[in-house]
Amino acid sequence: MKPKVFLTRQLPPEPMKRLAEQADLTVNPHDRYLTKAEIIDGIRGVDGLLCLLTDTIDGEIMDANPDLKVIANFAVGYNNIDVAAATQRKIPVTNTPGVLTDSTADMAWALLMAAARRVAEGDRFVRTRQWGGWGPLQFMGTEVTGATLGLIGMGRIAQAVAKRAAGFNMPVIYWNRTRLSAADEQRLDVQYRSFDEVLRSSDYVSIHVALCDETRHLIGRRELSLMKPTSTIINTARGPVIDEKALVVALQDGTIQSAGLDVYENEPQLEPELYDMDNVVIAPHLGSATVATRTKMGNMAVENCLAVCNGNRPPNLVNPDIYA
C-alpha cells in the first residue's frame, strides 16, 4: 500500500510526478498559503507532510496526527518548523541542502548588480515613457569592480558568493561565528575580520546566516550606522535577520546608499515605505527560483519524505537524535 502524503503546495513537474506515482497524495489545490486550520485538516490520517518554508509547523499541528511519520521541508532552512517539538514526538524533520547554493549565490549577485547600477530605477524610468535619451548624469551608480565585498556568515552560499567576486577583482572580507581554516581562507581568497569591521570597511555587505534567536535582528540601527554612507546591503538569507524598520530609516536618511532584498521580516508583507523607495531593489523570494534548482529541491524533498514513509532513514535529516 502506498504511503499517504499531504503536500502544502504544488512542486515542479518532475518531483510532482514521482510523488503522485509513489504515494497516495493529497495536494493543496490553492496557489496560496494554507491557514493553520487547513494544514491540521490536511495532515489527519497521512504518513508524511511535505511542506514549504512558508508553512509554520508547530506542536499543535503535529498533535493533530499522532501517527505522522515525517515532516519534509522544501527548503534548506527549517526555522518554520518547531524541530524541538518534532524531536520530542520522534518525528524526523528533513530539508534540502546543497542543491540551491549556486542559484542563491547568483541571486545575491543579481541584487548587488541591480542595486549598484540602479537597474530597477532605470527600468521604471523607461517603462513610464520618461526617458528622453542618453544623458551624462543619468542614473549614475556605484562601481563594483575593485570594491570591497563583506560577507556576514560563511556557509556554502557565502562561499559561492565569494568565489564569484574574483571575477570583479574584489577584496572579500567576512565574519562568521566560526572562522575558516587558513587553508580555506587561502582557497577562497577571503580575509577574516570582526563583525563590526566587516560592516565599517565594506562597500557591499551580503547577509548569509541562518535564522535563529541569536541572528534575529542581527542587523539593526547600530549595525547599519557602522556602514559607509555609500554602501549597499544585500539579503538573500532570512528576512528577520535585518530589522526592517531600522533599514527603512537608514535608507531614508542616507545612513546607507541602497539595499537589495529577496527576503523580508514578515513575508509576504513589507514595511510600506519599501514599495516606493528608489534606492532598494525588491524581489519576491527568488533565491532558488530556477527550473533546475527547484526541480532538484523537489526531488530531494520527495526522496526524504518517501524514505521515512517506507521505513528508511532519510538522506537529509535535521534531527538525528530521534534515531539515537
VEXDREN-2710 file (C-alpha; in Angstrom, 1 decimal):
% VEXDREN-2710
k/r/px/py/pz
1/MET/0.0/0.0/0.0
2/LYS/1.3/3.4/-0.9
3/PRO/2.1/5.9/1.9
4/LYS/-0.3/8.8/2.3
5/VAL/1.3/12.2/1.9
6/PHE/-0.1/15.7/2.3
7/LEU/1.6/18.4/0.2
8/THR/1.0/22.0/1.1
9/ARG/1.8/23.5/-2.4
10/GLN/2.4/22.3/-5.9
11/LEU/6.0/21.2/-6.7
12/PRO/7.7/21.4/-10.1
13/PRO/6.5/18.7/-12.6
14/GLU/9.3/16.1/-12.2
15/PRO/9.1/15.7/-8.4
16/MET/5.3/16.1/-8.6
17/LYS/5.0/13.2/-10.9
18/ARG/7.2/11.0/-8.8
19/LEU/5.3/11.8/-5.6
20/ALA/2.0/11.2/-7.3
21/GLU/3.2/7.8/-8.6
22/GLN/4.7/6.6/-5.3
23/ALA/2.3/8.0/-2.8
24/ASP/-1.4/8.4/-2.1
25/LEU/-1.1/12.1/-2.5
26/THR/-3.3/15.0/-1.3
27/VAL/-2.3/18.4/-2.6
28/ASN/-3.3/21.9/-1.6
29/PRO/-5.4/22.9/-4.6
30/HIS/-4.9/26.7/-4.0
31/ASP/-1.8/28.7/-5.1
32/ARG/-1.7/30.4/-1.7
33/TYR/-0.5/29.8/1.9
34/LEU/-2.6/27.4/3.9
35/THR/-4.0/28.5/7.2
36/LYS/-3.1/26.6/10.3
37/ALA/-6.5/25.0/10.4
38/GLU/-6.2/23.9/6.8
39/ILE/-2.8/22.3/7.5
40/ILE/-4.3/20.5/10.5
41/ASP/-7.2/19.2/8.4
42/GLY/-4.7/18.1/5.7
43/ILE/-2.4/16.0/7.8
44/ARG/-5.1/14.0/9.5
45/GLY/-4.6/10.3/8.6
46/VAL/-1.4/10.8/6.5
47/ASP/2.0/9.3/6.9
48/GLY/4.0/12.2/5.6
49/LEU/3.8/16.0/5.5
50/LEU/5.8/17.7/2.7
51/CYS/5.7/21.4/3.5
52/LEU/7.3/24.7/2.4
53/LEU/9.2/27.4/4.3
54/THR/6.1/29.5/4.3
55/ASP/4.3/26.9/6.4
56/THR/4.6/27.3/10.2
57/ILE/4.6/23.8/11.6
58/ASP/4.3/23.7/15.4
59/GLY/3.5/21.1/18.1
60/GLU/-0.2/21.7/17.8
61/ILE/-0.2/20.8/14.2
62/MET/1.9/17.7/14.9
63/ASP/-0.5/16.6/17.6
64/ALA/-3.4/16.7/15.1
65/ASN/-1.9/13.4/13.7
66/PRO/-0.1/11.2/16.4
67/ASP/0.8/8.8/13.6
68/LEU/2.7/11.4/11.5
69/LYS/6.0/9.8/10.4
70/VAL/7.9/12.7/8.8
71/ILE/8.0/16.4/8.1
72/ALA/9.8/17.0/4.9
73/ASN/10.7/20.7/4.2
74/PHE/11.1/22.0/0.7
75/ALA/13.9/24.3/1.7
76/VAL/17.4/24.3/3.2
77/GLY/16.3/26.4/6.1
78/TYR/13.8/25.0/8.7
79/ASN/13.1/27.8/11.0
80/ASN/9.4/27.4/10.0
81/ILE/9.3/24.1/11.9
82/ASP/9.5/23.5/15.6
83/VAL/12.2/21.0/15.4
84/ALA/12.4/20.5/19.2
85/ALA/8.7/19.6/19.2
86/ALA/9.2/17.2/16.4
87/THR/12.1/15.6/18.1
88/GLN/10.1/15.2/21.3
89/ARG/7.5/13.4/19.3
90/LYS/10.1/11.3/17.4
91/ILE/9.2/12.8/14.1
92/PRO/12.0/13.1/11.6
93/VAL/12.4/16.6/10.0
94/THR/14.3/16.8/6.7
95/ASN/15.5/19.6/4.5
96/THR/17.0/20.2/1.0
97/PRO/20.6/21.4/1.5
98/GLY/23.3/21.9/-1.1
99/VAL/21.3/22.0/-4.3
100/LEU/20.3/25.7/-4.0
101/THR/23.8/27.0/-3.3
102/ASP/24.6/28.3/-6.7
103/SER/21.2/29.7/-7.6
104/THR/21.0/31.7/-4.3
105/ALA/24.6/33.0/-4.8
106/ASP/23.6/34.1/-8.3
107/MET/20.6/35.9/-6.8
108/ALA/22.7/37.7/-4.3
109/TRP/24.9/38.9/-7.2
110/ALA/21.9/39.9/-9.3
111/LEU/20.6/42.1/-6.4
112/LEU/24.1/43.5/-5.9
113/MET/24.5/44.5/-9.5
114/ALA/20.9/45.8/-9.8
115/ALA/21.3/48.0/-6.7
116/ALA/24.8/49.2/-7.7
117/ARG/23.8/50.1/-11.3
118/ARG/20.2/51.3/-10.4
119/VAL/18.7/48.8/-12.9
120/ALA/15.3/48.8/-11.4
121/GLU/15.1/52.6/-11.3
122/GLY/16.2/52.7/-15.0
123/ASP/13.6/50.0/-15.9
124/ARG/10.8/52.0/-14.3
125/PHE/12.0/55.2/-16.0
126/VAL/12.0/53.7/-19.4
127/ARG/8.7/51.9/-19.0
128/THR/6.9/55.0/-17.8
129/ARG/8.0/56.8/-21.0
130/GLN/10.1/59.3/-19.2
131/TRP/13.4/58.6/-21.0
132/GLY/14.3/61.3/-23.5
133/GLY/17.6/60.0/-24.5
134/TRP/21.1/59.4/-23.1
135/GLY/22.5/61.9/-20.6
136/PRO/25.9/62.1/-18.8
137/LEU/24.3/62.3/-15.3
138/GLN/21.5/59.8/-15.7
139/PHE/21.3/57.1/-13.1
140/MET/24.9/57.1/-12.1
141/GLY/25.6/54.1/-9.9
142/THR/28.5/52.8/-7.9
143/GLU/31.5/50.8/-9.0
144/VAL/31.5/47.1/-8.4
145/THR/34.9/46.1/-9.8
146/GLY/37.6/46.6/-7.2
147/ALA/35.1/47.4/-4.4
148/THR/35.2/45.6/-1.0
149/LEU/32.7/42.8/-0.5
150/GLY/31.8/41.9/3.1
151/LEU/30.1/38.7/3.9
152/ILE/28.2/38.1/7.2
153/GLY/28.2/34.3/7.5
154/MET/30.5/31.9/5.6
155/GLY/28.5/28.8/4.8
156/ARG/28.1/27.2/1.4
157/ILE/26.2/30.1/-0.2
158/ALA/28.5/32.8/1.2
159/GLN/31.5/30.8/-0.2
160/ALA/29.9/30.6/-3.6
161/VAL/29.3/34.4/-3.5
162/ALA/33.0/34.9/-2.5
163/LYS/34.1/32.8/-5.5
164/ARG/32.1/35.0/-7.9
165/ALA/33.8/38.1/-6.5
166/ALA/37.1/37.1/-8.1
167/GLY/35.7/38.0/-11.5
168/PHE/35.2/41.6/-10.3
169/ASN/38.7/41.8/-8.7
170/MET/37.0/42.5/-5.3
171/PRO/38.8/42.0/-2.0
172/VAL/36.5/39.9/0.2
173/ILE/36.3/40.1/4.0
174/TYR/34.0/38.1/6.2
175/TRP/32.7/37.4/9.6
176/ASN/31.4/34.1/10.8
177/ARG/30.8/32.6/14.3
178/THR/33.5/30.0/13.5
179/ARG/36.5/31.2/11.5
180/LEU/37.5/29.2/8.5
181/SER/40.8/27.3/8.4
182/ALA/43.8/29.1/7.0
183/ALA/43.7/26.8/4.0
184/ASP/40.1/27.5/3.3
185/GLU/40.7/31.3/3.6
186/GLN/43.5/31.0/1.1
187/ARG/41.4/28.8/-1.2
188/LEU/38.6/31.3/-1.2
189/ASP/40.9/34.4/-1.1
190/VAL/39.0/35.9/1.8
191/GLN/40.1/37.6/5.0
192/TYR/38.5/37.3/8.4
193/ARG/37.5/40.5/10.2
194/SER/35.4/41.3/13.3
195/PHE/31.7/41.7/12.8
196/ASP/31.9/45.5/13.2
197/GLU/34.9/45.8/10.9
198/VAL/33.2/44.0/8.1
199/LEU/30.3/46.5/8.3
200/ARG/32.7/49.5/8.5
201/SER/35.0/48.5/5.7
202/SER/32.7/47.0/3.1
203/ASP/31.2/48.7/0.0
204/TYR/28.8/45.9/-0.3
205/VAL/27.6/43.7/2.6
206/SER/25.8/40.4/1.8
207/ILE/24.0/38.5/4.5
208/HIS/24.4/34.7/4.7
209/VAL/23.4/33.5/8.2
210/ALA/20.7/31.1/9.2
211/LEU/17.8/32.5/11.3
212/CYS/17.8/31.7/15.0
213/ASP/17.4/33.6/18.2
214/GLU/20.9/34.9/18.0
215/THR/20.6/36.2/14.4
216/ARG/17.2/37.8/14.6
217/HIS/17.7/41.5/14.1
218/LEU/21.5/40.8/13.8
219/ILE/21.5/43.9/11.6
220/GLY/19.7/46.8/13.3
221/ARG/20.1/50.5/13.8
222/ARG/23.6/50.3/15.4
223/GLU/24.9/47.9/12.8
224/LEU/23.6/50.0/9.9
225/SER/25.1/53.1/11.4
226/LEU/28.6/51.5/11.1
227/MET/28.3/51.1/7.4
228/LYS/29.6/53.6/4.8
229/PRO/27.0/56.1/3.5
230/THR/27.9/54.9/0.0
231/SER/27.4/51.2/0.9
232/THR/24.8/48.6/-0.1
233/ILE/23.3/45.8/1.9
234/ILE/22.1/42.6/0.3
235/ASN/19.9/39.9/1.9
236/THR/19.1/36.6/0.4
237/ALA/19.2/34.7/3.7
238/ARG/16.2/35.2/6.0
239/GLY/14.2/38.5/6.4
240/PRO/14.2/38.8/10.2
241/VAL/18.0/38.9/10.3
242/ILE/17.6/42.6/9.4
243/ASP/15.4/44.9/11.5
244/GLU/13.3/46.1/8.6
245/LYS/12.1/49.3/10.3
246/ALA/15.7/50.3/11.0
247/LEU/16.6/49.5/7.4
248/VAL/13.9/51.8/6.1
249/VAL/15.2/54.7/8.3
250/ALA/18.8/54.0/7.2
251/LEU/17.7/54.1/3.5
252/GLN/15.7/57.3/4.0
253/ASP/18.2/59.3/5.9
254/GLY/21.3/58.3/3.9
255/THR/22.9/56.1/6.6
256/ILE/23.5/53.7/3.7
257/GLN/23.0/54.2/0.0
258/SER/20.9/51.2/-1.1
259/ALA/19.7/47.7/-0.5
260/GLY/18.9/44.6/-2.5
261/LEU/16.3/42.4/-0.8
262/ASP/14.9/39.0/-1.6
263/VAL/13.6/38.2/1.9
264/TYR/11.6/40.1/4.4
265/GLU/10.8/40.2/8.0
266/ASN/7.1/39.5/7.7
267/GLU/6.6/37.9/4.3
268/PRO/4.7/38.5/2.1
269/GLN/4.2/41.9/3.7
270/LEU/7.0/44.5/3.6
271/GLU/7.4/47.7/5.5
272/PRO/5.1/50.0/3.5
273/GLU/7.9/52.6/2.7
274/LEU/9.9/50.0/0.8
275/TYR/7.4/49.7/-2.0
276/ASP/8.0/53.3/-3.1
277/MET/11.8/53.7/-2.4
278/ASP/14.0/54.1/-5.4
279/ASN/17.2/53.0/-3.6
280/VAL/16.0/49.5/-2.8
281/VAL/15.7/46.6/-5.2
282/ILE/13.0/44.2/-4.0
283/ALA/12.4/40.6/-5.3
284/PRO/9.7/38.1/-4.2
285/HIS/12.0/35.5/-2.5
286/LEU/13.5/34.2/-5.7
287/GLY/16.8/32.9/-4.3
288/SER/16.4/29.3/-5.5
289/ALA/13.9/30.0/-8.3
290/THR/15.4/28.4/-11.3
291/VAL/13.9/25.4/-13.0
292/ALA/16.9/23.2/-12.4
293/THR/17.3/24.1/-8.7
294/ARG/13.6/23.9/-7.8
295/THR/13.4/20.5/-9.5
296/LYS/16.4/19.3/-7.5
297/MET/14.9/20.6/-4.3
298/GLY/11.6/18.9/-5.1
299/ASN/13.3/15.6/-5.9
300/MET/15.3/15.8/-2.6
301/ALA/12.2/16.6/-0.5
302/VAL/10.2/13.8/-2.1
303/GLU/13.1/11.3/-1.6
304/ASN/13.3/12.4/2.1
305/CYS/9.6/12.0/2.6
306/LEU/9.2/8.7/0.9
307/ALA/12.3/7.2/2.6
308/VAL/10.8/7.7/6.1
309/CYS/7.3/6.7/5.0
310/ASN/8.8/3.4/3.7
311/GLY/10.7/2.7/6.9
312/ASN/14.1/4.0/6.0
313/ARG/16.4/6.8/7.4
314/PRO/16.2/9.9/5.2
315/PRO/19.3/11.2/3.4
316/ASN/18.9/14.8/4.8
317/LEU/17.9/14.6/8.4
318/VAL/17.8/17.7/10.6
319/ASN/17.2/16.0/14.0
320/PRO/19.3/12.8/14.1
321/ASP/18.8/12.5/17.8
322/ILE/15.5/10.7/17.1
323/TYR/17.5/7.7/15.9
324/ALA/19.8/7.7/18.9
END
